[in-house]
Amino acid sequence: MLNPAGAEGVPTGAPPVPGPVDDVAAIRPTSPAEQVLVDFLKAHLTLQHRLGFDGTAGWKHRSVYGLVAVHGRWSTPAPLPAEVRPRPERHCFANAAATEREHPRLAYTEGFAVPTDSPVPTAHAWCTDPDGRVIDPTWPDLGGSAYLGIRLPSHLRPRPPHNWGVLEAPDSLYPLLRDGL
């Protein structure tokens, strides 16, 4: 819950206000890395609530964290298949979009991931196969130990020359926050 009764600033007996944190609580962390992602989303959503952020009041989602908390799905890390080539580091959005174009059975997916060599979640893009396995051309050697993201519709893809993340660029993110998927 965003504000359980008795929490700082919330009167005892006050009904809790449901919100995206409740959706995060329903997420099934099954590994320490997945728990890191859940805690990351909860922290951002709680901070947003406590600060009284209302810049997106009336929108379907108040932030990218809420959007991913509601619509995100876990993907299972897997080795990069031999037919998918590794791509350059730090270009995950363009890499995932190019990989999806080359392999149409894959779905472009964007959200947050925890790399195996870091305890810090980061915005990231990868592809997901029909069985929910990660196909990550940017971190090809199981470079991520937890992936939570949204399989975005085909009309929402990074486009050259910028190749910015859909969930990071204001002109693609704001309509998703305002109107939903």
Salt bridges, closest charged atoms under 4 A:
GLU34 OE1 - ARG28 NH1 3.22
GLU83 OE2 - ARG105 NH2 3.59
GLU100 OE1 - ARG157 NE 2.49
GLU102 OE2 - ARG85 NH2 3.63
GLU102 OE2 - ARG87 NH2 2.64
ASP129 OD2 - ARG133 NE 2.89
ASP131 OD2 - ARG133 NH2 3.22
ASP136 OD2 - HIS124 NE2 2.85
ASP179 OD1 - ARG178 NE 3.64
